[in-house]
Amino acid sequence: VLSFLHALLALRRRYGFQGWSREYDVDLQDLLDCGDVLHAYFHNISGENMPWAELQQICGETVYAGRAGDTWDARICTAYLQRLVRAETLEEGELGPGFKCPARKASSRADCVAHVMHALP
């Protein structure tokens, strides 16, 4: 889910000012930083009481939306976070139309990459 979110945000740059109101450098380090923050956070919570709103805020404020210099850009980023970083995304199993989320048992990076290579149209 985090990789999909990162890809959405990074690809908006292709559309110039239609994608973002100004140019933001969304790069691999952002994804790694957000992953590190979430990984550290997950060690302190139980799986049944996942605080989705907190996770959205952590991703948004620490990495992505927190850098947005424009209110509209921050709103777009927040909307992506609210749509993707939630229990329903994992339960419904769909990141976007026709693109299924990797199964929860696909815990390794290689499993996730194999799923994406197979599942993308």
Backbone hydrogen bonds in HBPLUS format (Angstrom, degrees):
<---DONOR---> <-ACCEPTOR-->    atom                        ^
c    i                          cat <-CA-CA->   ^        H-A-AA   ^      H-
h    n   atom  resd res      DA  || num        DHA   H-A  angle D-A-AA Bond
n    s   type  num  typ     dist DA aas  dist angle  dist       angle   num
A0005-LEU N   A0001-VAL O   2.93 MM   4  6.18 162.8  1.96 154.2 158.5     1
A0006-HIS N   A0002-LEU O   2.94 MM   4  6.14 163.1  1.97 148.8 153.6     2
A0007-ALA N   A0003-SER O   2.94 MM   4  6.14 156.9  1.99 145.3 151.4     3
A0008-LEU N   A0004-PHE O   2.99 MM   4  6.28 159.6  2.04 151.6 156.6     4
A0009-LEU N   A0005-LEU O   3.05 MM   4  6.34 165.4  2.07 156.2 159.4     5
A0010-ALA N   A0006-HIS O   2.88 MM   4  6.05 160.6  1.92 152.9 158.8     6
A0011-LEU N   A0007-ALA O   2.89 MM   4  5.92 160.3  1.93 150.7 155.8     7
A0012-ARG N   A0008-LEU O   3.26 MM   4  6.41 132.8  2.50 140.0 150.1     8
A0013-ARG N   A0010-ALA O   3.25 MM   3  5.91 157.0  2.31 113.1 119.0     9
A0014-ARG N   A0011-LEU O   3.08 MM   3  5.63 149.1  2.18 113.8 121.0    10
A0015-TYR N   A0012-ARG O   3.18 MM   3  5.74 156.1  2.24 113.4 119.7    11
A0016-GLY N   A0013-ARG O   3.09 MM   3  5.50 156.4  2.15 122.6 121.3    12
A0018-GLN N   A0015-TYR O   3.01 MM   3  5.40 149.2  2.10 142.8 139.8    13
A0019-GLY N   A0016-GLY O   3.07 MM   3  5.50 143.7  2.21 107.9 117.6    14
A0020-TRP N   A0016-GLY O   3.15 MM   4  6.44 169.4  2.17 160.9 161.4    15
A0030-ASP N   A0027-ASP O   3.02 MM   3  5.56 134.6  2.23 112.2 123.2    16
A0032-LEU N   A0028-LEU O   2.95 MM   4  6.28 162.7  1.98 156.2 161.1    17
A0033-ASP N   A0029-GLN O   2.82 MM   4  5.94 161.2  1.85 147.9 153.3    18
A0034-CYS N   A0030-ASP O   2.94 MM   4  6.10 167.0  1.96 151.2 154.8    19
A0035-GLY N   A0031-LEU O   2.91 MM   4  6.05 158.1  1.96 146.9 153.7    20
A0036-ASP N   A0032-LEU O   2.86 MM   4  6.10 154.0  1.93 148.3 155.2    21
A0037-VAL N   A0033-ASP O   2.95 MM   4  6.22 160.8  1.99 152.3 157.1    22
A0038-LEU N   A0034-CYS O   2.94 MM   4  6.15 168.2  1.96 153.5 156.6    23
A0039-HIS N   A0035-GLY O   2.82 MM   4  5.91 155.4  1.88 146.0 153.6    24
A0040-ALA N   A0036-ASP O   3.01 MM   4  6.20 163.2  2.04 149.0 152.6    25
A0041-TYR N   A0037-VAL O   2.99 MM   4  6.17 151.6  2.07 143.6 152.4    26
A0042-PHE N   A0038-LEU O   2.82 MM   4  6.01 154.1  1.89 153.8 159.5    27
A0044-ASN N   A0041-TYR O   3.05 MM   3  5.66 163.8  2.08 118.1 123.3    28
A0045-ILE N   A0042-PHE O   3.41 MM   3  5.52 175.6  2.42 109.7 110.4    29
A0049-ASN N   A0046-SER O   3.29 MM   3  5.74 143.9  2.43 109.9 118.7    30
A0052-TRP N   A0050-MET O   3.06 MM   2  5.75 123.2  2.40 109.8  94.0    31
A0054-GLU N   A0051-PRO O   3.07 MM   3  5.41 119.7  2.45 105.0 119.3    32
A0055-LEU N   A0051-PRO O   3.02 MM   4  6.38 155.0  2.09 152.3 160.2    33
A0056-GLN N   A0052-TRP O   2.88 MM   4  6.16 157.2  1.94 155.1 161.0    34
A0057-GLN N   A0053-ALA O   3.04 MM   4  6.26 156.3  2.10 142.5 148.9    35
A0058-ILE N   A0054-GLU O   2.81 MM   4  6.05 157.0  1.86 150.5 157.3    36
A0059-CYS N   A0055-LEU O   3.00 MM   4  6.19 172.6  2.01 152.2 153.6    37
A0060-GLY N   A0056-GLN O   2.86 MM   4  5.94 160.1  1.90 145.6 152.4    38
A0061-GLU N   A0057-GLN O   2.70 MM   4  5.55 165.0  1.72 149.8 154.7    39
A0062-THR N   A0058-ILE O   3.02 MM   4  5.56 153.0  2.09 135.3 143.8    40
A0063-VAL N   A0059-CYS O   3.25 MM   4  5.65 147.1  2.36 126.3 134.3    41
A0064-TYR N   A0059-CYS O   3.16 MM   5  6.45 166.5  2.17 158.7 159.5    42
A0065-ALA N   A0060-GLY O   2.80 MM   5  4.59  96.9  2.50 110.2 130.2    43
A0066-GLY N   A0060-GLY O   2.64 MM   6  5.88 142.2  1.78 162.3 149.6    44
A0067-ARG N   A0064-TYR O   3.12 MM   3  5.86 159.2  2.17 120.2 125.4    45
A0068-ALA N   A0065-ALA O   3.08 MM   3  5.13 145.1  2.20 101.7 112.0    46
A0074-ALA N   A0070-ASP O   3.05 MM   4  6.34 158.8  2.10 153.0 158.8    47
A0075-ARG N   A0071-THR O   2.97 MM   4  6.23 149.9  2.06 145.8 154.3    48
A0076-ILE N   A0072-TRP O   2.97 MM   4  6.30 154.7  2.04 150.9 157.3    49
A0077-CYS N   A0073-ASP O   3.04 MM   4  6.29 166.6  2.06 151.6 154.8    50
A0078-THR N   A0074-ALA O   2.90 MM   4  6.05 158.8  1.94 146.7 153.0    51
A0079-ALA N   A0075-ARG O   2.89 MM   4  6.07 151.5  1.97 145.4 153.0    52
A0080-TYR N   A0076-ILE O   3.06 MM   4  6.40 156.8  2.11 151.4 156.8    53
A0081-LEU N   A0077-CYS O   2.99 MM   4  6.28 161.4  2.02 150.3 155.6    54
A0082-GLN N   A0078-THR O   2.87 MM   4  6.10 160.3  1.91 151.6 156.6    55
A0083-ARG N   A0079-ALA O   3.03 MM   4  6.15 144.7  2.16 142.6 151.8    56
A0084-LEU N   A0080-TYR O   2.93 MM   4  6.05 154.6  1.99 153.9 160.3    57
A0085-VAL N   A0081-LEU O   2.85 MM   4  5.37 154.2  1.91 141.3 150.1    58
A0086-ARG N   A0084-LEU O   3.06 MM   2  5.78 127.0  2.36 106.3  91.3    59
A0089-THR N   A0086-ARG O   3.26 MM   3  5.71 136.8  2.46 107.1 116.9    60
A0090-LEU N   A0087-ALA O   3.05 MM   3  5.46 121.6  2.41 106.9 120.1    61
A0091-GLU N   A0087-ALA O   2.91 MM   4  6.17 158.2  1.96 152.6 159.9    62
A0092-GLU N   A0088-GLU O   2.69 MM   4  5.55 169.0  1.70 148.2 152.2    63
A0093-GLY N   A0089-THR O   3.00 MM   4  5.67 133.5  2.22 122.6 135.5    64
A0101-CYS N   A0093-GLY O   2.68 MM   8  4.84 158.1  1.73 116.8 123.9    65
A0095-LEU N   A0099-PHE O   2.88 MM   4  5.80 148.0  1.98 162.7 171.2    66
A0099-PHE N   A0096-GLY O   2.93 MM   3  5.19 170.9  1.94 130.7 131.6    67
A0106-ALA N   A0103-ALA O   2.87 MM   3  5.35 153.7  1.94 113.9 122.5    68
A0107-SER N   A0105-LYS O   2.80 MM   2  5.43 128.3  2.07 110.5  94.3    69
A0112-CYS N   A0108-SER O   3.16 MM   4  6.51 158.4  2.21 149.2 154.5    70
A0113-VAL N   A0109-ARG O   2.89 MM   4  6.15 162.5  1.92 158.1 162.8    71
A0114-ALA N   A0110-ALA O   2.95 MM   4  6.07 161.5  1.99 146.4 151.7    72
A0115-HIS N   A0111-ASP O   2.98 MM   4  6.19 152.2  2.06 142.6 150.3    73
A0116-VAL N   A0112-CYS O   2.99 MM   4  6.26 163.9  2.01 152.3 155.8    74
A0117-MET N   A0113-VAL O   2.95 MM   4  6.15 166.2  1.96 155.0 158.8    75
A0118-HIS N   A0114-ALA O   3.07 MM   4  6.18 144.9  2.20 141.0 150.0    76
A0118-HIS N   A0115-HIS O   3.15 MM   3  5.15 122.4  2.50  94.3 108.8    77
A0119-ALA N   A0115-HIS O   2.73 MM   4  5.80 156.1  1.78 156.6 164.0    78
A0120-LEU N   A0116-VAL O   3.10 MM   4  5.83 159.5  2.14 149.0 150.1    79
